[in-house]
Amino acid sequence: MKNNTVYLYDKVPHKKTDYKIWMAFPGPESFALSSLGFLWMYKSIDESPDINIEAIYQDTKNTRFSTKSVSLMGFSFSFDMDIFSILGMLEQRKIPLKSKDRSNNYPIIFAGGPVVTANPKPYDAFFDFFIIGDGEDLNLIVAQICKENKDKPKSVILKILSEQDGIYVPGLSSKKVNKITKALDECIYTPILSDKSFFKNTFIVEIERGCSNCCAFCLASYLNLPVRYVPYEKIIATIEHGLNYTNKIALLGAQITAHPQFKDICTYLYNKIQAGEKISVSISSMRADAFCAEVVKMLVAAGQKNITLAIEAGSERLRKVINKNLNTKQIFDAVDIAVENGLKGLKLYGMLGLPTESYTDLNELLSLVKEIKQKYKNFEISFSFSSFVPKANTPFQWCGRENTKSLEKKVQYLKKEFHKLGIKAQFSSIKWDYYQAVLSRGDEKLTDFIIDGYRNGISLGSFKSAANNNINSDFYATENYEFDMPLPWDFINTRPEKKFLISENKRLLSKNRSIIRINKT
């Protein structure tokens, strides 16, 4: 243990190599130390004896490496607004923001993660290349390619990289770039434990990747097809490995309850707890139709009092539209199971402004909550809402957002009604979600818009400069796109293909598309 941090792999303290890499996280260190993907990428390169790597964060003040000594710099890019933290980290190290302004004396700079896998085009000007898809193995391949060619000009290195599957180099890559999909033949886990982490000393275990339910708005579903499950034996062995260092376990996955042996995993943990082992277990949000006594009993025994239930929409009709095939009875059954097995409350996650949503859907949500409250007066129900943001490579990528004024009116309506019911509810910023949508469906024309937003303080007011850059932000955020319209991200060869996404969109919205038009007025 050093500086409240322990490495769960064989770390080489002093490497005899001058090839240096920065692995950068555009957020505070506490968040980075809770990011499984970032930590695993760092580990895979840190285990290489001929590469010297340093992790840096948004709040890093002093670094072991100087900018001039770093050859390669990779950013984890998980959220649209991360771009502004990324620009700040570059400028802090006196690195020009645009790749065309960086000579061979600066690091080669790349990014990977869900944002750029879905649509890297708004960020073409800032990065030399992008990793498209799962990066666990490709990350190390990239580092080795760059190291082996370190004495060559950057243009030559980028040309070599452009020929690698899963790499997109702006201006060099072919018309189609294949997304890399990794087989989950190993269990990804937290390789570095720290009490500085947001989830203090928590051992996170990824037990599956992707979601077969494929809600039409969900990037995590469509970017991670096909759904993959880690074998039960490897999960158990990994959990046992983690328990050698900490008693805090977290199971991670977009649809963990769909794992064929999820009940067995829960039973295994429950039996250990019943045998006297003090183990804390947390999980990501659950679907109501996956609630069962075995899961809830284990969570309660492990110290959980509340868990998150993702219902997305308040009415059964709207849940069908978004492909969330969850009926009202299943929601009530989930609440019954939660109460009967010792949970004290549920946090329900919902989304406002989904295509075809009306006040009828909101009122059905309120009726649902009233009924739960009447049946279980001492059971705590709270809500967390975001607003719909169209995401590239999902069936709703053609659907614009409802206008900001209309959405804010819905927020105020729900706040008033929830207050009457005595229910706590949190809402994301409608205005910020609007600009997230601009970036999500953006293209290379947004370069100066992004820089202006960064320069002017990353405030809502600063983004109103869009018009000064000849940008119609409504085009990206609120316009409905025609199916035959070329999209900036069409060059990425994902699974499923565009024709499948079109058919899904038509299937889900064919009877309700006119309502979207009404919401715009």
MITI-620741 format. One record per residue (C-alpha): residue number from 1; y, z, x. Coordinates in pm, 1 decimal. Each point is the difference from the previous one (the first is absolute). Example, Ala and Ser with C-alpha at 12.3 -4.5 7.8 and 13.67 -1.06 7.14 Angstrom:
BEGIN
(node 1 (-450.0 780.0 1230.0))
(node 2 (344.0 -66.0 137.0))
This chain:
BEGIN
(node 1 (0.0 0.0 0.0))
(node 2 (338.2 -99.2 139.0))
(node 3 (333.4 15.5 -180.2))
(node 4 (-186.7 93.2 -321.0))
(node 5 (-191.8 -327.7 21.6))
(node 6 (-370.7 -67.1 56.9))
(node 7 (-160.3 -339.4 68.9))
(node 8 (-337.4 -64.1 -161.0))
(node 9 (-94.7 -264.2 255.1))
(node 10 (-22.2 -20.1 378.0))
(node 11 (360.7 -50.0 104.3))
(node 12 (66.1 -121.1 354.6))
(node 13 (307.3 198.0 114.1))
(node 14 (100.7 -213.7 297.0))
(node 15 (-79.1 -371.2 0.2))
(node 16 (27.6 -215.2 309.4))
(node 17 (177.1 -287.3 -171.2))
(node 18 (356.5 -122.0 -28.0))
(node 19 (-50.5 -181.1 -331.4))
(node 20 (186.8 206.3 -258.1))
(node 21 (10.7 -17.9 -379.0))
(node 22 (207.2 176.9 -259.9))
(node 23 (-173.2 61.3 -332.3))
(node 24 (289.3 64.0 -237.5))
(node 25 (13.5 171.9 -339.0))
(node 26 (317.7 -57.0 -207.9))
(node 27 (11.6 353.6 -136.2))
(node 28 (1.5 358.0 131.3))
(node 29 (-274.6 127.8 227.0))
(node 30 (-136.3 225.1 -274.9))
(node 31 (-69.1 -305.5 -219.1))
(node 32 (-150.5 -196.8 289.3))
(node 33 (-242.3 282.8 71.4))
(node 34 (-118.1 -28.1 -362.5))
(node 35 (-36.2 -379.5 9.4))
(node 36 (-366.9 -79.4 50.1))
(node 37 (56.9 -369.0 76.3))
(node 38 (267.5 65.1 260.5))
(node 39 (-201.1 271.0 174.6))
(node 40 (-316.1 -210.1 9.3))
(node 41 (187.5 -297.4 150.1))
(node 42 (142.8 230.7 264.4))
(node 43 (-345.1 142.8 77.3))
(node 44 (-164.8 -341.7 37.9))
(node 45 (250.1 -104.5 266.7))
(node 46 (22.5 343.8 162.4))
(node 47 (-372.7 -14.3 69.9))
(node 48 (51.7 -313.0 208.3))
(node 49 (18.8 102.2 369.1))
(node 50 (221.8 -291.4 104.7))
(node 51 (280.3 46.4 -255.7))
(node 52 (254.8 281.8 -3.4))
(node 53 (120.4 77.0 -353.9))
(node 54 (269.8 228.5 -137.8))
(node 55 (57.2 82.1 -367.6))
(node 56 (364.5 8.6 -107.7))
(node 57 (155.3 89.4 -334.1))
(node 58 (328.6 -31.3 -185.3))
(node 59 (98.2 347.4 119.8))
(node 60 (-118.2 -44.9 361.3))
(node 61 (287.5 81.5 234.2))
(node 62 (-159.1 -19.4 342.7))
(node 63 (-282.6 -230.1 107.6))
(node 64 (-231.9 -1.0 301.0))
(node 65 (48.0 -375.6 41.9))
(node 66 (327.9 -181.6 52.0))
(node 67 (71.8 -307.6 -212.4))
(node 68 (-7.5 -221.9 307.9))
(node 69 (-349.0 121.3 95.4))
(node 70 (-153.4 -71.5 -344.3))
(node 71 (-173.6 -336.5 -40.7))
(node 72 (-109.4 21.6 -364.9))
(node 73 (134.3 189.2 -301.7))
(node 74 (-185.0 18.6 -331.4))
(node 75 (134.7 133.6 -329.5))
(node 76 (-193.9 139.9 -294.5))
(node 77 (160.2 -159.8 -308.9))
(node 78 (-120.8 162.4 -323.1))
(node 79 (305.9 3.0 -228.2))
(node 80 (266.1 -264.3 -64.5))
(node 81 (287.9 228.2 94.9))
(node 82 (-163.0 74.4 338.1))
(node 83 (186.0 -301.6 139.1))
(node 84 (321.8 201.3 23.3))
(node 85 (-165.0 277.1 201.8))
(node 86 (-155.4 -266.8 220.7))
(node 87 (338.5 -157.6 73.0))
(node 88 (138.4 344.7 81.4))
(node 89 (-282.4 68.6 244.8))
(node 90 (60.9 -333.9 173.0))
(node 91 (372.8 56.3 28.5))
(node 92 (-50.0 355.4 124.3))
(node 93 (-187.3 -150.4 296.0))
(node 94 (260.6 -275.6 49.7))
(node 95 (-243.5 -271.2 -107.5))
(node 96 (163.7 -300.5 -175.2))
(node 97 (-92.2 -10.7 -368.9))
(node 98 (-87.6 -369.5 -12.9))
(node 99 (-292.7 -129.9 204.1))
(node 100 (195.1 -310.6 107.9))
(node 101 (247.1 228.3 181.3))
(node 102 (-269.8 179.6 199.8))
(node 103 (-75.8 -141.1 343.2))
(node 104 (-318.1 56.0 200.7))
(node 105 (153.5 328.9 117.2))
(node 106 (-61.5 157.8 -341.1))
(node 107 (-330.9 104.3 -155.8))
(node 108 (-187.5 -244.9 -222.5))
(node 109 (39.1 153.2 -344.8))
(node 110 (-245.1 -26.3 -289.8))
(node 111 (-81.2 165.3 -331.6))
(node 112 (-305.4 59.4 -214.4))
(node 113 (-69.7 169.9 -329.8))
(node 114 (-5.0 -73.0 -373.8))
(node 115 (361.6 -115.8 -25.3))
(node 116 (-31.7 -279.6 255.4))
(node 117 (-356.2 -85.9 -98.1))
(node 118 (129.2 -70.6 -350.6))
(node 119 (320.0 -180.3 101.0))
(node 120 (143.4 -2.3 354.2))
(node 121 (259.9 -273.1 -64.4))
(node 122 (309.3 223.4 -50.9))
(node 123 (-65.2 143.0 346.1))
(node 124 (-65.8 -318.9 198.7))
(node 125 (319.7 37.6 201.2))
(node 126 (-73.3 353.7 118.7))
(node 127 (-357.1 -20.4 129.0))
(node 128 (-175.1 -221.9 251.5))
(node 129 (-323.8 6.8 -197.1))
(node 130 (-185.7 176.4 -280.8))
(node 131 (-354.6 128.3 -52.4))
(node 132 (-124.1 -120.2 -339.0))
(node 133 (-267.6 221.0 -154.4))
(node 134 (-208.1 289.0 133.9))
(node 135 (121.4 76.1 349.8))
(node 136 (-246.0 253.7 139.8))
(node 137 (-181.3 -252.5 220.9))
(node 138 (267.2 -270.6 20.3))
(node 139 (254.8 249.0 130.4))
(node 140 (-203.7 55.8 315.7))
(node 141 (-74.4 -372.0 39.8))
(node 142 (373.8 -70.9 -13.6))
(node 143 (74.1 265.9 260.3))
(node 144 (-265.6 -142.3 233.1))
(node 145 (127.1 -357.9 -42.7))
(node 146 (354.9 108.1 80.2))
(node 147 (-113.6 203.6 300.7))
(node 148 (-214.2 -280.6 142.8))
(node 149 (296.4 -236.8 -23.0))
(node 150 (272.2 247.9 91.9))
(node 151 (137.7 -212.4 285.7))
(node 152 (55.4 -301.9 -224.1))
(node 153 (318.4 -72.6 -197.6))
(node 154 (19.6 141.6 -350.8))
(node 155 (-12.9 -349.6 -149.7))
(node 156 (-337.5 -62.2 164.3))
(node 157 (-141.7 334.0 -115.3))
(node 158 (114.0 -67.3 -357.3))
(node 159 (-161.7 -344.4 8.3))
(node 160 (-330.8 159.3 100.1))
(node 161 (35.1 261.0 -274.1))
(node 162 (78.5 -263.9 -263.8))
(node 163 (-348.8 -145.4 52.4))
(node 164 (-162.9 337.1 -77.6))
(node 165 (-136.5 53.2 -352.5))
(node 166 (208.3 254.7 -191.2))
(node 167 (315.7 -51.3 205.5))
(node 168 (317.2 -154.1 -143.2))
(node 169 (261.3 -114.5 251.8))
(node 170 (315.2 -129.8 -174.5))
(node 171 (58.5 -362.5 94.6))
(node 172 (-332.5 -35.9 183.0))
(node 173 (-285.9 87.6 -233.0))
(node 174 (-181.7 -265.7 -200.4))
(node 175 (66.6 -57.9 -369.3))
(node 176 (-266.9 251.2 -97.8))
(node 177 (-56.6 344.9 152.7))
(node 178 (-322.3 181.1 -85.9))
(node 179 (18.4 364.7 -100.0))
(node 180 (-242.5 214.3 200.6))
(node 181 (-240.3 212.9 -203.4))
(node 182 (-193.9 265.5 188.8))
(node 183 (-347.6 115.3 -97.6))
(node 184 (1.5 377.8 -38.8))
(node 185 (-287.9 53.4 239.2))
(node 186 (162.2 316.3 130.1))
(node 187 (181.0 290.2 -160.6))
(node 188 (371.5 0.1 77.4))
(node 189 (125.3 356.1 42.0))
(node 190 (293.7 199.8 131.9))
(node 191 (-34.4 -15.8 380.8))
(node 192 (292.7 234.3 72.3))
(node 193 (47.1 335.1 -173.8))
(node 194 (332.8 178.0 12.9))
(node 195 (182.4 278.4 -177.6))
(node 196 (308.0 -222.0 27.9))
(node 197 (-157.1 -239.9 -249.5))
(node 198 (132.5 -18.1 -355.9))
(node 199 (-357.8 82.4 -103.5))
(node 200 (-42.4 275.9 255.9))
(node 201 (-328.1 -18.7 194.4))
(node 202 (-163.1 -213.7 -268.8))
(node 203 (-300.0 -216.2 85.3))
(node 204 (26.5 -318.3 -206.9))
(node 205 (-314.1 -205.9 -58.1))
(node 206 (10.8 -353.7 -141.0))
(node 207 (-310.6 -36.5 -217.1))
(node 208 (80.1 -338.5 -155.2))
(node 209 (258.5 -278.8 9.8))
(node 210 (133.3 -200.4 -292.2))
(node 211 (-30.2 31.0 -377.1))
(node 212 (-218.5 -206.4 -230.3))
(node 213 (214.5 76.5 -307.2))
(node 214 (272.0 -231.7 132.7))
(node 215 (299.4 105.3 -207.4))
(node 216 (219.7 -308.3 -11.3))
(node 217 (294.6 160.7 182.8))
(node 218 (-202.1 173.7 271.5))
(node 219 (36.2 -114.5 358.7))
(node 220 (-262.3 247.0 123.9))
(node 221 (-258.5 -167.0 -223.4))
(node 222 (57.4 -366.0 80.1))
(node 223 (76.3 32.2 371.6))
(node 224 (-319.9 196.5 55.8))
(node 225 (-254.2 -213.8 -181.2))
(node 226 (-293.6 10.7 20.0))
(node 227 (-45.6 371.8 -64.3))
(node 228 (-190.8 164.2 284.6))
(node 229 (-177.1 335.5 15.2))
(node 230 (-88.4 209.4 304.6))
(node 231 (-369.3 102.1 -0.4))
(node 232 (-62.2 353.5 -126.8))
(node 233 (-167.6 114.1 323.0))
(node 234 (299.7 -104.8 209.8))
(node 235 (241.4 177.1 -233.8))
(node 236 (-195.3 325.0 20.9))
(node 237 (-30.5 -23.2 379.5))
(node 238 (374.7 -62.6 26.4))
(node 239 (83.8 294.1 -226.2))
(node 240 (-219.7 223.4 216.1))
(node 241 (183.2 -128.2 308.0))
(node 242 (333.6 93.3 -156.0))
(node 243 (-119.5 345.3 -105.0))
(node 244 (-48.6 82.2 368.4))
(node 245 (381.1 -2.0 28.2))
(node 246 (145.3 86.9 -340.4))
(node 247 (-98.6 114.1 -348.7))
(node 248 (239.1 -242.3 -174.5))
(node 249 (-166.2 -321.6 -117.0))
(node 250 (161.9 -288.3 -192.1))
(node 251 (-198.3 -290.7 -145.9))
(node 252 (192.4 -327.1 -0.7))
(node 253 (-40.2 -327.3 -186.0))
(node 254 (164.3 -204.0 -275.2))
(node 255 (-300.7 62.8 -226.4))
(node 256 (-198.8 278.4 162.0))
(node 257 (-185.0 95.7 -316.4))
(node 258 (-154.6 -347.7 -8.2))
(node 259 (-194.8 74.9 317.7))
(node 260 (-368.6 -30.4 -104.6))
(node 261 (-69.3 349.2 135.9))
(node 262 (329.9 172.2 -69.6))
(node 263 (-167.6 267.1 -214.1))
(node 264 (-243.0 63.6 285.4))
(node 265 (293.1 41.6 242.3))
(node 266 (161.3 249.3 -239.4))
(node 267 (-327.9 186.6 -47.9))
(node 268 (-46.6 21.6 377.3))
(node 269 (345.7 154.0 43.4))
(node 270 (-44.0 228.6 -302.5))
(node 271 (-327.0 137.9 138.3))
(node 272 (162.4 73.9 335.9))
(node 273 (282.1 186.6 -173.1))
(node 274 (-245.9 191.6 -219.5))
(node 275 (-189.8 95.3 316.7))
(node 276 (312.6 177.8 125.3))
(node 277 (180.3 -263.7 205.8))
(node 278 (376.5 3.8 -55.9))
(node 279 (77.3 -368.3 -50.5))
(node 280 (310.7 -146.0 -157.9))
(node 281 (-51.1 -346.1 -153.5))
(node 282 (264.8 -236.1 -137.8))
(node 283 (-34.1 -351.2 -136.8))
(node 284 (227.1 -287.4 -90.8))
(node 285 (71.7 -57.6 -368.8))
(node 286 (-288.1 -55.8 -240.7))
(node 287 (-64.0 -226.4 -295.9))
(node 288 (-53.6 177.1 -330.3))
(node 289 (-324.9 -186.4 -62.4))
(node 290 (-136.9 133.0 329.6))
(node 291 (53.6 367.0 -80.6))
(node 292 (-319.9 200.1 0.3))
(node 293 (-92.3 366.2 25.0))
(node 294 (-158.4 -32.5 346.1))
(node 295 (323.2 -130.2 153.2))
(node 296 (230.8 250.0 -170.2))
(node 297 (-225.6 297.4 78.4))
(node 298 (1.2 -89.4 367.6))
(node 299 (379.8 -40.1 6.4))
(node 300 (58.6 331.7 -176.4))
(node 301 (-245.9 175.7 234.7))
(node 302 (192.9 -156.0 290.1))
(node 303 (327.4 146.6 -121.8))
(node 304 (151.8 -283.0 -202.0))
(node 305 (203.6 106.4 -302.0))
(node 306 (150.8 -334.3 -100.1))
(node 307 (-91.7 -361.6 63.0))
(node 308 (163.4 -334.0 -72.0))
(node 309 (-128.9 -225.9 -274.3))
(node 310 (117.3 -361.0 6.2))
(node 311 (39.3 -132.9 -355.0))
(node 312 (275.6 -255.1 84.5))
(node 313 (99.7 -77.3 -360.9))
(node 314 (29.0 206.9 -317.0))
(node 315 (-158.8 -235.7 -249.9))
(node 316 (-348.7 -142.6 -8.1))
(node 317 (147.5 -346.7 -68.2))
(node 318 (212.0 4.9 314.2))
(node 319 (-284.2 136.3 211.1))
(node 320 (-204.2 -301.7 -106.7))
(node 321 (287.5 -233.0 93.2))
(node 322 (11.5 137.8 353.9))
(node 323 (-380.9 2.7 26.4))
(node 324 (-16.0 380.3 -2.4))
(node 325 (-296.7 11.7 -233.7))
(node 326 (40.9 360.0 -95.7))
(node 327 (-3.7 115.8 -361.0))
(node 328 (169.8 303.5 -150.6))
(node 329 (-328.1 181.8 -65.2))
(node 330 (-83.1 -17.2 372.4))
(node 331 (333.0 163.9 82.3))
(node 332 (-66.7 284.0 -244.1))
(node 333 (-354.3 38.4 133.8))
(node 334 (142.8 32.5 352.0))
(node 335 (237.3 275.0 -112.6))
(node 336 (-290.8 180.4 -171.8))
(node 337 (-206.1 -13.7 320.4))
(node 338 (296.3 118.5 208.1))
(node 339 (61.6 301.5 -225.2))
(node 340 (-366.1 92.6 -44.7))
(node 341 (-63.8 -0.2 374.7))
(node 342 (295.6 206.6 112.6))
(node 343 (290.2 -229.1 83.9))
(node 344 (340.4 142.2 -90.9))
(node 345 (177.8 -329.2 -54.6))
(node 346 (22.7 -375.0 42.8))
(node 347 (272.6 -216.1 147.1))
(node 348 (-0.7 -331.7 -183.4))
(node 349 (123.4 -309.9 180.6))
(node 350 (165.4 -275.7 -200.3))
(node 351 (195.6 -319.5 54.6))
(node 352 (306.4 -113.0 -193.4))
(node 353 (101.2 -357.1 -69.6))
(node 354 (-345.6 -154.7 16.2))
(node 355 (-7.5 -354.7 -141.2))
(node 356 (9.1 4.3 -383.4))
(node 357 (91.8 371.6 -18.4))
(node 358 (196.8 109.2 -307.1))
(node 359 (118.8 329.8 -147.4))
(node 360 (-313.9 1.9 -212.6))
(node 361 (-198.6 46.1 322.0))
(node 362 (229.3 283.6 111.7))
(node 363 (-33.5 173.0 -336.2))
(node 364 (-377.9 -22.4 18.2))
(node 365 (21.6 171.7 336.8))
(node 366 (207.6 278.6 -152.1))
(node 367 (-246.9 36.6 -287.3))
(node 368 (-283.9 25.8 250.7))
(node 369 (176.4 278.6 187.2))
(node 370 (90.4 188.6 -318.1))
(node 371 (-362.9 0.7 -106.8))
(node 372 (-116.0 131.3 337.7))
(node 373 (264.2 272.9 -7.0))
(node 374 (-95.9 105.4 -351.6))
(node 375 (-367.1 24.4 90.7))
(node 376 (48.1 177.2 334.0))
(node 377 (322.0 201.8 -16.2))
(node 378 (-43.8 169.7 339.9))
(node 379 (-118.5 -309.6 186.0))
(node 380 (275.1 -145.9 219.3))
(node 381 (82.7 -368.3 -41.1))
(node 382 (260.3 -170.5 219.4))
(node 383 (91.9 -361.9 63.7))
(node 384 (99.4 -219.9 288.6))
(node 385 (138.7 -347.3 -72.3))
(node 386 (87.6 -299.3 210.5))
(node 387 (123.4 -331.5 -137.9))
(node 388 (-183.5 -330.0 20.1))
(node 389 (58.2 -197.4 320.3))
(node 390 (-160.8 -346.6 11.7))
(node 391 (-221.2 -26.6 308.3))
(node 392 (-107.9 -313.1 183.4))
(node 393 (-367.2 -94.3 -29.8))
(node 394 (-50.6 178.9 -333.8))
(node 395 (-28.5 -158.9 -347.8))
(node 396 (344.8 137.8 -89.6))
(node 397 (170.2 -162.9 300.0))
(node 398 (155.2 -253.1 -240.0))
(node 399 (146.4 272.7 -226.9))
(node 400 (354.0 116.1 58.7))
(node 401 (117.7 355.2 -56.1))
(node 402 (167.8 112.1 -316.4))
(node 403 (375.2 22.1 57.5))
(node 404 (137.3 319.9 151.7))
(node 405 (215.1 103.1 -297.7))
(node 406 (-296.9 -26.4 -238.8))
(node 407 (-228.0 198.6 231.9))
(node 408 (256.2 274.9 53.8))
(node 409 (33.5 29.8 -376.6))
(node 410 (-377.5 53.0 -23.4))
(node 411 (16.8 268.1 271.0))
(node 412 (268.4 189.2 -189.8))
(node 413 (-198.7 -27.3 -321.6))
(node 414 (-315.0 143.0 159.6))
(node 415 (191.9 276.2 179.1))
(node 416 (147.1 111.8 -332.3))
(node 417 (-336.7 -6.8 -179.0))
(node 418 (-187.5 174.1 281.9))
(node 419 (267.1 269.1 8.6))
(node 420 (-64.7 67.9 -369.2))
(node 421 (-369.5 40.8 78.9))
(node 422 (63.8 224.0 301.1))
(node 423 (-166.8 -245.2 236.9))
(node 424 (116.4 -63.3 354.7))
(node 425 (39.2 -365.7 93.9))
(node 426 (112.1 -174.2 317.4))
(node 427 (130.4 -357.0 7.8))
(node 428 (49.2 -233.8 294.1))
(node 429 (344.8 -153.7 40.6))
(node 430 (24.1 -310.7 -218.3))
(node 431 (271.6 -145.7 222.9))
(node 432 (-199.6 54.0 318.3))
(node 433 (-311.2 -147.6 -162.9))
(node 434 (208.9 -308.7 -79.9))
(node 435 (70.1 -57.7 369.6))
(node 436 (-360.3 72.3 84.4))
(node 437 (-84.8 -291.9 -230.0))
(node 438 (253.2 -219.9 180.9))
(node 439 (-181.0 64.8 327.5))
(node 440 (-345.8 -21.7 -156.4))
(node 441 (49.5 -358.5 -123.6))
(node 442 (248.8 -96.6 268.5))
(node 443 (4.1 -273.4 262.5))
(node 444 (166.6 -81.1 332.8))
(node 445 (339.2 -42.1 -173.2))
(node 446 (27.3 379.9 -20.3))
(node 447 (52.3 53.2 375.1))
(node 448 (376.9 55.1 -9.3))
(node 449 (-25.1 187.3 -330.9))
(node 450 (-240.8 247.0 165.5))
(node 451 (219.9 36.8 307.8))
(node 452 (311.0 56.3 -212.9))
(node 453 (-183.1 262.6 -202.9))
(node 454 (-99.0 174.3 322.2))
(node 455 (343.6 -26.0 158.7))
(node 456 (176.8 135.3 -307.2))
(node 457 (-202.7 316.7 -20.5))
(node 458 (-306.9 -91.1 -207.9))
(node 459 (166.6 108.5 -322.1))
(node 460 (-4.8 -156.5 -343.3))
(node 461 (360.2 -101.9 53.6))
(node 462 (-82.4 -178.3 323.6))
(node 463 (-249.8 -226.9 -175.7))
(node 464 (268.5 -131.6 -232.7))
(node 465 (97.9 -221.0 292.5))
(node 466 (-285.1 -231.5 -103.0))
(node 467 (244.3 -250.6 -147.6))
(node 468 (185.6 -15.0 333.4))
(node 469 (-318.4 -141.7 153.1))
(node 470 (-42.4 -257.6 -277.5))
(node 471 (-294.0 200.0 -132.7))
(node 472 (-78.3 15.3 -370.4))
(node 473 (-187.5 329.7 4.1))
(node 474 (-95.6 -37.6 -368.2))
(node 475 (-199.5 -309.1 92.9))
(node 476 (-233.4 215.0 209.9))
(node 477 (-0.4 312.1 -218.2))
(node 478 (23.3 -96.3 -367.6))
(node 479 (-76.8 -370.4 -38.2))
(node 480 (-332.2 -113.1 -145.7))
(node 481 (-150.2 -267.1 225.7))
(node 482 (-179.2 -313.7 -114.5))
(node 483 (-361.6 -25.5 111.3))
(node 484 (56.0 -329.7 185.1))
(node 485 (293.8 139.4 197.3))
(node 486 (-68.5 23.4 376.5))
(node 487 (1.1 363.8 105.7))
(node 488 (103.0 127.1 346.8))
(node 489 (-337.3 166.0 56.9))
(node 490 (-221.1 -291.5 -106.9))
(node 491 (-92.2 -67.5 363.1))
(node 492 (-203.2 321.8 19.2))
(node 493 (-362.9 -69.1 -80.9))
(node 494 (-92.4 313.1 -193.6))
(node 495 (-289.3 85.4 -226.9))
(node 496 (30.2 -68.2 -291.4))
(node 497 (162.1 -344.2 14.7))
(node 498 (319.2 -93.0 -182.6))
(node 499 (-180.9 -189.3 -276.1))
(node 500 (-189.6 317.7 -87.0))
(node 501 (324.8 199.9 -13.8))
(node 502 (150.3 -261.4 -232.2))
(node 503 (-297.2 15.1 -236.7))
(node 504 (14.5 380.8 0.2))
(node 505 (372.3 -4.0 -77.1))
(node 506 (-51.3 -243.6 -287.0))
(node 507 (-293.8 196.9 -136.5))
(node 508 (190.7 328.5 -1.9))
(node 509 (339.0 -123.7 -117.6))
(node 510 (-71.1 -303.6 -217.0))
(node 511 (55.6 189.8 -326.1))
(node 512 (296.8 204.4 120.5))
(node 513 (201.2 -219.2 234.5))
(node 514 (286.7 -48.3 -247.7))
(node 515 (68.7 373.9 5.9))
(node 516 (82.9 -25.7 369.3))
(node 517 (275.0 -249.0 -83.2))
(node 518 (137.1 235.2 -266.1))
(node 519 (18.7 284.7 251.6))
(node 520 (230.5 -209.3 221.5))
(node 521 (270.7 -36.0 -263.7))
